[in-house]
Amino acid sequence: MIEVREVSKWFGPNRVLDRVTVSVPEGRTTVLLGPSGGGKSTLLRVMNGLIRPDSGDVRFGGQPLTANNARRLRHQMGYVVQDGGLFPHLTAAGNITLLARHLGEGPNRVRTGLVALCELARLPAELLDRYPAELSSGQRQRVGLMRALMLDPAVLLLDEPLGALDPITRSQLQGDLRDIFRGLKKTVILVTHDLAEAAYFADEVVLLAGGRVEQSGSMRDLIQRPASRFVTEFVRAQREPLDALREAAA
């Protein structure tokens, strides 16, 4: 579905992606995992054409992603950022339907899609007339997801969508998101630094650090067959607090 080949990206003197090669399979959930500053979000933006690589290339559905076609191809990609990334001057409904209306979708189709998405994302319809400041963080994230799904994209990209949520809201939305991913059978790419969250969602995991791919494959391989010392340390650092909690609760 999406192929990244030998992609490098510099921001000034800093190389944030270093000859990254990643293949995203169709109809599965791929998680870009790693510490802060590892290149996860930059790679996601390279995949949807918001950032142009300095070298290497990106293909979407077998088609090269270029400066000339990036805007058109992005209409086939739903994009969700932390806390929804909503326009504060638009209502929830206005945010969700903005691009569909801009592209000339008919009002009946927009209205039908809005009703279906409320049910899918479990957002009460009475919240559609509220502005982002009048919504909870979890509700804003649901609106952001609905906006990303409005055009029925082939690919859904999510950049740490649950990072700003409290633990209870995060757990509830994790379950709803996984149900949505499985029900829609879409290609999903999700960025997180959280090992447990990656394990919850991922069919495939790509672990990045320092702009490089340290390991890719299944979560089982990551944990049981680490490819480098960094992979071992990253997994241990996130598992030890969980093990301590289990021991304390025993």
TIMARDO-360265 format. One record per residue: x, y, z of N, C-alpha, C, O in turn; residue in one letter. Coordinates in steps of 0.05 Angstrom, whole numbers, padded with zeros to 5 digits, always signed. Example, Ala and Ser with C-alpha at 12.3 -4.5 7.8 and 13.67 -1.06 7.14 Angstrom:
residues 2
+00264-00114+00156+00246-00090+00156+00264-00066+00156+00285-00066+00169A;+00257-00045+00142+00273-00021+00143+00258+00001+00157+00268+00023+00161S;
END
This chain:
residues 250
+00017-00024+00000+00000+00000+00000+00017+00025+00000+00015+00042-00017M;+00036+00027+00020+00055+00049+00021+00083+00038+00023+00088+00021+00040I;+00100+00047+00005+00128+00038+00005+00146+00062+00009+00145+00082-00006E;+00163+00060+00029+00184+00081+00034+00211+00068+00028+00218+00047+00040V;+00226+00080+00010+00251+00068+00001+00275+00087+00005+00277+00108-00007R;+00292+00079+00023+00318+00093+00028+00314+00123+00032+00328+00140+00020E;+00294+00130+00048+00287+00158+00052+00304+00170+00074+00307+00159+00096V;+00316+00193+00068+00330+00209+00088+00319+00237+00089+00309+00248+00068S;+00319+00250+00112+00309+00277+00115+00326+00292+00135+00332+00282+00157K;+00334+00316+00128+00350+00334+00145+00333+00358+00153+00319+00369+00136W;+00335+00367+00178+00325+00393+00186+00349+00408+00195+00359+00404+00218F;+00359+00426+00178+00384+00440+00184+00407+00419+00186+00410+00403+00168G;+00422+00420+00208+00444+00402+00211+00436+00374+00222+00452+00356+00224P;+00410+00371+00228+00401+00346+00241+00388+00328+00221+00369+00335+00207N;+00399+00303+00219+00387+00283+00202+00366+00268+00219+00373+00253+00237R;+00340+00272+00212+00319+00260+00228+00309+00233+00216+00297+00217+00231V;+00315+00228+00191+00310+00202+00179+00335+00194+00164+00346+00210+00148L;+00344+00170+00168+00370+00161+00157+00365+00135+00141+00366+00113+00152D;+00361+00139+00115+00358+00116+00096+00337+00096+00105+00343+00072+00107R;+00314+00106+00111+00292+00090+00122+00278+00075+00099+00270+00088+00079V;+00274+00049+00102+00259+00033+00084+00237+00019+00100+00243+00004+00118T;+00212+00024+00092+00189+00012+00106+00168+00004+00086+00163+00019+00067V;+00156-00019+00089+00134-00028+00072+00109-00031+00089+00109-00046+00109S;+00088-00017+00082+00062-00019+00097+00043-00037+00082+00034-00029+00060V;+00036-00060+00093+00017-00078+00079-00011-00068+00079-00020-00054+00098P;-00026-00075+00059-00054-00066+00056-00072-00081+00076-00068-00105+00080E;-00091-00067+00088-00111-00079+00104-00102-00088+00132-00116-00102+00146G;-00078-00078+00141-00067-00085+00167-00060-00060+00182-00058-00038+00170R;-00055-00063+00208-00047-00040+00224-00017-00042+00230-00007-00061+00242T;-00003-00021+00220+00026-00019+00225+00031+00003+00245+00021+00025+00242T;+00046-00003+00266+00052+00017+00286+00081+00026+00284+00099+00009+00283V;+00085+00052+00282+00112+00064+00283+00117+00070+00312+00105+00088+00324L;+00136+00056+00324+00141+00056+00352+00169+00067+00357+00187+00063+00341L;+00173+00080+00380+00200+00089+00387+00200+00112+00406+00178+00123+00412G;+00223+00120+00416+00225+00142+00435+00220+00169+00421+00220+00171+00397P;+00216+00190+00437+00213+00217+00426+00239+00224+00411+00261+00218+00419S;+00235+00237+00388+00257+00245+00371+00268+00223+00354+00289+00226+00341G;+00254+00200+00353+00264+00178+00337+00258+00179+00308+00269+00164+00292G;+00240+00198+00300+00233+00201+00272+00206+00191+00264+00199+00191+00240G;+00190+00182+00283+00164+00170+00277+00145+00189+00263+00134+00183+00242K;+00140+00212+00275+00121+00232+00264+00131+00243+00238+00115+00247+00219S;+00157+00247+00235+00168+00256+00210+00164+00236+00188+00156+00243+00166T;+00168+00210+00194+00163+00189+00175+00134+00189+00166+00128+00185+00143L;+00116+00192+00185+00087+00192+00179+00080+00215+00160+00065+00211+00141L;+00092+00238+00164+00087+00261+00147+00100+00258+00120+00090+00269+00100R;+00122+00244+00119+00134+00237+00093+00115+00219+00077+00112+00221+00053V;+00103+00200+00092+00085+00181+00079+00061+00194+00066+00051+00185+00046M;+00051+00216+00079+00027+00229+00067+00034+00254+00051+00016+00270+00044N;+00060+00259+00046+00068+00280+00029+00069+00308+00041+00072+00327+00027G;+00065+00310+00068+00067+00336+00081+00096+00345+00083+00101+00369+00085L;+00115+00326+00083+00143+00332+00084+00156+00317+00060+00151+00293+00056I;+00172+00332+00045+00186+00319+00023+00213+00309+00032+00228+00324+00045R;+00220+00284+00026+00246+00274+00034+00269+00287+00018+00265+00296-00004P;+00293+00287+00030+00316+00298+00016+00328+00277-00003+00340+00285-00023D;+00323+00252+00003+00332+00231-00015+00313+00207-00011+00300+00205+00009S;+00314+00188-00030+00295+00166-00029+00268+00173-00041+00264+00195-00051G;+00250+00154-00040+00224+00159-00052+00202+00144-00037+00207+00126-00021D;+00177+00154-00041+00153+00143-00028+00134+00135-00050+00129+00150-00069V;+00122+00112-00047+00101+00103-00066+00075+00097-00051+00075+00084-00030R;+00053+00106-00063+00027+00101-00051+00010+00086-00072+00005+00096-00093F;+00003+00061-00065-00012+00045-00084+00004+00040-00110-00008+00038-00131G;+00030+00038-00108+00047+00034-00131+00054+00059-00146+00069+00058-00166G;+00043+00082-00138+00047+00108-00152+00066+00125-00136+00063+00129-00112Q;+00087+00136-00150+00105+00154-00135+00091+00178-00124+00074+00191-00137P;+00097+00184-00099+00086+00208-00085+00104+00232-00091+00127+00232-00082L;+00094+00251-00106+00110+00274-00115+00097+00300-00105+00074+00300-00095T;+00112+00321-00109+00101+00348-00102+00076+00354-00119+00058+00369-00110A;+00075+00343-00143+00052+00349-00161+00027+00334-00154+00005+00344-00159N;+00030+00310-00143+00005+00294-00138-00001+00290-00108-00020+00277-00101N;+00016+00301-00091+00013+00296-00062-00014+00305-00052-00027+00291-00036A;-00023+00329-00060-00049+00339-00051-00072+00321-00059-00090+00314-00043R;-00071+00312-00084-00093+00294-00094-00092+00267-00079-00113+00257-00071R;-00068+00256-00075-00066+00230-00062-00073+00231-00033-00083+00212-00021L;-00069+00255-00020-00076+00258+00008-00105+00256+00013-00114+00250+00035R;-00121+00261-00008-00150+00257-00005-00158+00228-00001-00180+00222+00008H;-00139+00210-00006-00144+00181-00001-00132+00172+00025-00132+00149+00032Q;-00122+00192+00041-00109+00186+00066-00123+00202+00089-00123+00226+00088M;-00134+00188+00108-00144+00202+00131-00122+00207+00151-00105+00190+00155G;-00121+00231+00163-00098+00239+00180-00109+00249+00207-00125+00268+00207Y;-00101+00236+00229-00110+00244+00256-00086+00251+00273-00066+00236+00274V;-00087+00275+00285-00065+00283+00303-00075+00284+00331-00099+00281+00337V;-00056+00289+00350-00063+00289+00378-00083+00311+00384-00081+00334+00375Q;-00103+00304+00401-00125+00322+00409-00142+00331+00385-00157+00350+00388D;-00141+00316+00363-00159+00321+00341-00150+00341+00320-00156+00339+00297G;-00134+00362+00329-00125+00382+00310-00148+00397+00297-00148+00403+00273G;-00169+00404+00313-00193+00416+00302-00191+00446+00299-00176+00459+00314L;-00206+00457+00280-00208+00486+00277-00227+00497+00299-00250+00489+00300F;-00217+00515+00316-00233+00524+00338-00258+00540+00331-00277+00542+00346P;-00258+00552+00307-00280+00569+00299-00302+00554+00285-00323+00565+00277H;-00298+00527+00281-00318+00511+00268-00330+00492+00289-00317+00483+00308L;-00356+00485+00286-00368+00465+00303-00357+00438+00297-00342+00434+00278T;-00364+00418+00313-00356+00391+00308-00364+00382+00280-00348+00371+00265A;-00390+00387+00273-00400+00380+00247-00384+00395+00225-00378+00383+00204A;-00378+00421+00229-00363+00436+00210-00335+00425+00205-00326+00425+00183G;-00322+00417+00227-00296+00405+00224-00297+00378+00209-00281+00373+00191N;-00316+00362+00216-00318+00335+00204-00323+00337+00174-00311+00321+00158I;-00339+00355+00166-00349+00356+00138-00333+00377+00121-00339+00380+00097T;-00313+00390+00132-00300+00412+00119-00289+00404+00091-00295+00417+00071L;-00273+00383+00090-00260+00375+00065-00281+00364+00045-00279+00370+00021L;-00300+00349+00055-00321+00338+00038-00336+00361+00024-00342+00360+00000A;-00343+00382+00039-00357+00405+00027-00339+00420+00008-00348+00429-00013R;-00313+00422+00015-00294+00436-00002-00291+00422-00029-00287+00435-00050H;-00293+00396-00029-00290+00380-00053-00316+00377-00068-00317+00363-00089L;-00338+00389-00058-00363+00390-00073-00381+00366-00069-00399+00361-00085G;-00378+00352-00047-00396+00330-00041-00424+00341-00036-00427+00362-00024E;-00444+00327-00046-00472+00336-00043-00481+00336-00014-00471+00320+00002G;-00499+00355-00007-00508+00357+00021-00520+00331+00032-00517+00325+00056P;-00535+00317+00015-00548+00292+00025-00527+00271+00032-00529+00257+00052N;-00506+00269+00015-00485+00250+00020-00469+00257+00045-00461+00240+00061R;-00464+00283+00048-00450+00293+00072-00466+00287+00097-00455+00278+00117V;-00492+00292+00096-00509+00287+00119-00510+00257+00126-00509+00250+00150R;-00513+00241+00106-00514+00212+00111-00488+00202+00122-00488+00185+00141T;-00465+00212+00112-00440+00204+00122-00435+00212+00151-00424+00198+00167G;-00445+00236+00158-00443+00246+00185-00458+00229+00205-00448+00222+00226L;-00482+00221+00198-00498+00203+00215-00484+00176+00219-00482+00166+00242V;-00474+00165+00198-00460+00139+00199-00435+00141+00217-00429+00122+00232A;-00420+00163+00214-00396+00166+00229-00401+00170+00259-00385+00161+00276L;-00422+00184+00266-00430+00187+00294-00434+00160+00307-00425+00155+00329C;-00447+00142+00293-00452+00115+00303-00426+00100+00305-00420+00086+00325E;-00409+00102+00284-00384+00087+00284-00365+00096+00306-00353+00080+00320L;-00362+00123+00310-00344+00134+00329-00356+00137+00357-00343+00145+00376A;-00382+00130+00359-00396+00131+00385-00395+00160+00396-00390+00164+00420R;-00402+00179+00379-00404+00206+00387-00434+00214+00386-00446+00213+00365L;-00445+00222+00408-00474+00230+00409-00479+00253+00389-00464+00272+00388P;-00500+00250+00373-00506+00270+00352-00510+00298+00363-00506+00317+00349A;-00519+00300+00388-00524+00326+00399-00499+00342+00404-00500+00367+00409E;-00475+00329+00402-00450+00344+00405-00440+00357+00379-00421+00372+00380L;-00453+00351+00357-00444+00361+00331-00445+00391+00329-00430+00403+00313L;-00462+00404+00344-00465+00433+00342-00446+00447+00362-00447+00472+00363D;-00431+00432+00377-00412+00445+00396-00386+00451+00382-00378+00439+00363R;-00372+00472+00394-00346+00479+00385-00325+00463+00400-00330+00453+00422Y;-00301+00460+00389-00280+00443+00402-00276+00450+00432-00272+00432+00448P;-00276+00476+00439-00272+00483+00467-00294+00473+00485-00290+00472+00509A;-00317+00466+00473-00339+00456+00489-00340+00425+00491-00358+00414+00502E;-00320+00413+00479-00318+00383+00479-00296+00374+00498-00276+00389+00503L;-00298+00350+00508-00277+00338+00524-00254+00329+00505-00258+00329+00481S;-00231+00323+00516-00209+00314+00500-00215+00289+00484-00208+00286+00461S;-00229+00270+00497-00237+00246+00484-00257+00251+00461-00256+00238+00440G;-00276+00269+00466-00295+00276+00445-00281+00290+00421-00288+00285+00398Q;-00262+00308+00427-00247+00320+00405-00232+00300+00389-00230+00302+00364R;-00221+00279+00402-00207+00259+00387-00226+00243+00370-00218+00235+00347Q;-00250+00238+00379-00270+00224+00363-00278+00240+00338-00281+00230+00316R;-00280+00267+00343-00287+00284+00320-00264+00284+00300-00269+00283+00276V;-00239+00285+00309-00216+00284+00291-00216+00258+00275-00210+00258+00251G;-00223+00236+00288-00225+00210+00274-00247+00211+00253-00243+00201+00230L;-00270+00222+00260-00292+00224+00241-00285+00241+00217-00292+00234+00194M;-00270+00263+00221-00262+00280+00199-00243+00264+00180-00245+00266+00156R;-00225+00248+00192-00207+00232+00176-00221+00211+00160-00212+00203+00138A;-00243+00201+00170-00258+00179+00156-00279+00189+00137-00291+00173+00123L;-00285+00215+00137-00307+00226+00122-00307+00219+00093-00328+00214+00081M;-00283+00219+00081-00281+00213+00052-00275+00184+00046-00268+00177+00024L;-00279+00167+00067-00274+00138+00064-00246+00133+00052-00244+00121+00031D;-00225+00141+00066-00198+00139+00055-00188+00110+00053-00198+00093+00068P;-00169+00106+00036-00157+00079+00034-00139+00074+00057-00135+00051+00065A;-00127+00095+00068-00107+00092+00090-00114+00112+00112-00123+00134+00107V;-00111+00103+00136-00115+00120+00160-00089+00123+00175-00077+00103+00183L;-00080+00148+00178-00055+00154+00192-00061+00169+00218-00075+00189+00218L;-00050+00159+00240-00055+00171+00266-00029+00176+00280-00013+00158+00285L;-00025+00202+00288+00000+00210+00300-00005+00214+00331-00015+00235+00339D;+00003+00194+00346-00001+00194+00375-00029+00204+00383-00031+00223+00398E;-00050+00191+00372-00077+00202+00376-00087+00201+00405-00106+00215+00412P;-00075+00185+00421-00085+00181+00449-00066+00193+00470-00071+00189+00494L;-00044+00206+00461-00024+00214+00480-00033+00235+00500-00021+00236+00522G;-00053+00251+00493-00061+00273+00511-00084+00266+00529-00095+00283+00543A;-00093+00241+00528-00117+00233+00543-00110+00221+00570-00089+00210+00574L;-00129+00224+00589-00126+00212+00615-00129+00182+00612-00140+00172+00592D;-00119+00166+00632-00118+00137+00628-00145+00123+00623-00146+00105+00607P;-00166+00133+00636-00192+00120+00632-00203+00126+00604-00212+00108+00590I;-00202+00151+00596-00211+00159+00569-00194+00145+00548-00204+00135+00528T;-00168+00143+00553-00150+00130+00534-00157+00101+00531-00158+00091+00508R;-00163+00087+00553-00170+00059+00551-00196+00055+00536-00198+00036+00519S;-00215+00072+00541-00241+00069+00527-00237+00074+00497-00249+00059+00481Q;-00222+00095+00490-00218+00101+00462-00201+00080+00448-00205+00075+00424L;-00182+00069+00462-00166+00047+00450-00184+00024+00441-00181+00014+00418Q;-00203+00016+00458-00221-00005+00451-00238+00002+00427-00242-00015+00409G;-00248+00026+00427-00265+00035+00404-00249+00036+00378-00259+00028+00357D;-00225+00047+00380-00208+00048+00356-00202+00021+00345-00203+00017+00321L;-00195+00002+00362-00189-00025+00352-00213-00038+00339-00210-00051+00319R;-00237-00033+00351-00261-00044+00338-00265-00031+00311-00273-00045+00292D;-00260-00005+00308-00264+00009+00283-00244-00001+00262-00251-00007+00239I;-00219-00004+00270-00198-00014+00252-00206-00042+00241-00204-00047+00217F;-00214-00059+00259-00221-00086+00251-00246-00087+00234-00248-00102+00215R;-00266-00070+00241-00291-00070+00226-00288-00059+00198-00300-00069+00179G;-00272-00038+00195-00269-00025+00169-00248-00039+00151-00249-00037+00127L;-00230-00054+00164-00209-00069+00149-00192-00050+00132-00185-00057+00110K;-00187-00027+00143-00171-00007+00128-00141-00011+00134-00134-00024+00154K;-00124+00000+00117-00096+00002+00123-00092+00024+00143-00101+00047+00138T;-00079+00018+00166-00076+00037+00187-00046+00040+00194-00032+00019+00196V;-00037+00064+00197-00010+00070+00207-00013+00087+00232-00024+00109+00230I;-00003+00078+00254-00006+00091+00280+00021+00096+00293+00037+00078+00295L;+00025+00121+00302+00050+00129+00316+00045+00128+00346+00025+00139+00355V;+00064+00116+00360+00063+00116+00389+00091+00111+00400+00108+00100+00387T;+00095+00120+00425+00120+00113+00439+00115+00092+00460+00133+00083+00474H;+00090+00083+00462+00081+00065+00484+00081+00036+00474+00066+00029+00456D;+00097+00019+00486+00099-00009+00478+00073-00024+00481+00065-00039+00464L;+00059-00019+00504+00034-00033+00509+00013-00025+00488-00003-00042+00479A;+00012+00001+00481-00007+00010+00461+00000-00003+00434-00018-00010+00419E;+00025-00004+00427+00033-00017+00402+00024-00046+00402+00014-00055+00381A;+00028-00060+00424+00020-00088+00425-00010-00091+00422-00019-00111+00410A;-00025-00072+00432-00054-00073+00431-00064-00071+00402-00084-00084+00395Y;-00051-00054+00386-00062-00048+00360-00047-00063+00337-00060-00070+00317F;-00022-00069+00340-00005-00075+00317-00008-00103+00305-00009-00122+00319A;-00010-00103+00278-00004-00128+00263+00026-00128+00257+00039-00150+00257D;+00037-00105+00251+00065-00102+00245+00076-00078+00261+00062-00058+00266E;+00101-00081+00270+00114-00059+00286+00139-00051+00272+00155-00067+00262V;+00144-00024+00270+00169-00013+00261+00180+00003+00283+00169+00024+00290V;+00202-00006+00295+00215+00009+00317+00237+00026+00307+00256+00017+00294L;+00234+00053+00312+00253+00073+00302+00268+00085+00325+00257+00089+00347L;+00293+00092+00320+00309+00107+00340+00331+00122+00324+00344+00110+00307A;+00334+00147+00331+00355+00163+00317+00351+00164+00287+00370+00167+00272G;+00326+00163+00278+00320+00165+00250+00324+00140+00234+00323+00140+00210G;+00330+00118+00248+00335+00092+00234+00316+00071+00244+00306+00072+00266R;+00311+00051+00226+00294+00028+00234+00312+00009+00249+00331-00003+00238V;+00306+00005+00274+00321-00014+00291+00311-00043+00286+00326-00062+00286E;+00284-00046+00282+00273-00072+00277+00245-00069+00267+00231-00050+00274Q;+00236-00087+00249+00209-00087+00240+00200-00116+00239+00216-00134+00235S;+00174-00120+00243+00162-00147+00243+00140-00148+00264+00126-00128+00269G;+00136-00172+00275+00114-00175+00294+00123-00166+00322+00147-00164+00327S;+00104-00161+00339+00110-00154+00367+00124-00177+00381+00142-00173+00397M;+00116-00201+00374+00129-00225+00386+00159-00225+00380+00176-00231+00397R;+00166-00219+00354+00194-00219+00347+00209-00197+00362+00231-00201+00371D;+00196-00174+00365+00208-00151+00378+00216-00159+00407+00237-00152+00417L;+00198-00173+00420+00202-00180+00448+00220-00204+00452+00238-00205+00469I;+00215-00225+00435+00230-00250+00439+00255-00252+00423+00273-00267+00430Q;+00257-00237+00401+00281-00239+00384+00290-00210+00376+00290-00203+00353R;+00299-00195+00396+00308-00167+00391+00332-00167+00372+00350-00184+00374P;+00331-00148+00353+00352-00146+00333+00377-00131+00342+00397-00131+00328A;+00375-00116+00364+00398-00100+00373+00396-00095+00403+00375-00101+00415S;+00417-00085+00414+00417-00079+00442+00396-00057+00449+00383-00058+00470R;+00393-00038+00430+00374-00017+00435+00346-00029+00438+00330-00021+00455F;+00339-00048+00420+00312-00060+00421+00308-00073+00448+00287-00070+00461V;+00328-00088+00458+00326-00101+00484+00321-00081+00506+00304-00085+00523T;+00337-00059+00505+00334-00039+00527+00308-00023+00525+00296-00017+00546E;+00298-00018+00501+00273-00004+00498+00250-00021+00509+00233-00011+00523F;+00250-00047+00502+00229-00064+00512+00231-00067+00543+00211-00066+00556V;+00255-00071+00553+00259-00074+00582+00249-00049+00597+00237-00052+00618R;+00256-00026+00587+00249-00001+00601+00219+00003+00603+00210+00015+00623A;+00204-00008+00584+00175-00005+00585+00161-00028+00599+00139-00025+00610Q;+00174-00051+00600+00162-00074+00613+00166-00075+00643+00149-00084+00658R;+00189-00065+00652+00195-00066+00680+00175-00052+00698+00168-00063+00719E;+00166-00027+00691+00145-00015+00708+00119-00032+00709+00106-00033+00730P;+00112-00044+00687+00088-00061+00686+00091-00086+00704+00073-00094+00718L;+00115-00097+00703+00121-00121+00719+00120-00113+00749+00110-00129+00765D;+00130-00089+00755+00130-00080+00783+00102-00076+00793+00095-00083+00816A;+00084-00066+00776+00056-00062+00783+00043-00089+00789+00027-00092+00808L;+00048-00108+00772+00037-00135+00776+00046-00147+00802+00030-00160+00816R;+00071-00144+00808+00082-00155+00833+00069-00141+00857+00063-00154+00877E;+00066-00115+00855+00054-00100+00878+00025-00108+00882+00015-00107+00905A;+00011-00115+00860-00018-00122+00863-00021-00151+00871-00044-00159+00878A;+00000-00167+00869-00003-00196+00875-00007-00201+00905-00009-00224+00914A;
END
